[in-house]
Amino acid sequence: MSEIHTVKIDLGERAYSVLVGHGAVQRIEDLIPKGVQRIAIVTQDSVPQQFRPTIEGVQTSLHVIGEGESFKTLHTIERLCSE
């Protein structure tokens, strides 16, 4: 198995981390805290279906946002919260 790396996306106050590496999606369950009952997966149309995780035993909802940084806004969060 290859190593999974955490890449920090430095956008000042809007910084976030991304896991990169072969098998990262399959290890998603290892990253979820015990006892979590619901998860929202936020993705984009350009992400192929095989890279969208499925998580056993947890209620999961899938939300698709537009492409690029311009869609990572409070307006998008508001829309996601209303879905």
DABEL-V955191 format. One record per helix or strand of 2 or more residues. SS is the DSSP state (hx for helix, st for strand). FROM is the first residue (numbers start at 1). LEN is the number of residues. If there is no record, write none. Layout:
BEGIN
SS_FROM_LEN ; SS_FROM_LEN
END
This chain:
BEGIN
st_5_5 ; hx_12_3 ; st_16_5 ; hx_25_7 ; st_38_7 ; hx_49_3 ; st_59_7 ; hx_69_3 ; hx_74_9
END
